[in-house]
């Protein structure tokens, strides 16, 4: 919810279209989950070794 609010604030500042905000949100969440996955793999390998 906070992320959406920040994006709406930025949209007014930079005059972004809703489609662009939607794409930005998706890119953000995809990179976030990739980071979580990498950290998870690191922890699993660390425990196994």
Rosetta blueprint (number, residue, H / E / L):
1 X L
2 X H
3 X H
4 X H
5 X H
6 X H
7 X H
8 X H
9 X H
10 X H
11 X H
12 X H
13 X H
14 X H
15 X L
16 X L
17 X L
18 X H
19 X H
20 X H
21 X H
22 X H
23 X H
24 X H
25 X H
26 X H
27 X H
28 X H
29 X H
30 X H
31 X H
32 X H
33 X H
34 X H
35 X H
36 X H
37 X H
38 X H
39 X H
40 X H
41 X H
42 X H
43 X H
44 X H
45 X H
46 X H
47 X H
48 X H
49 X L
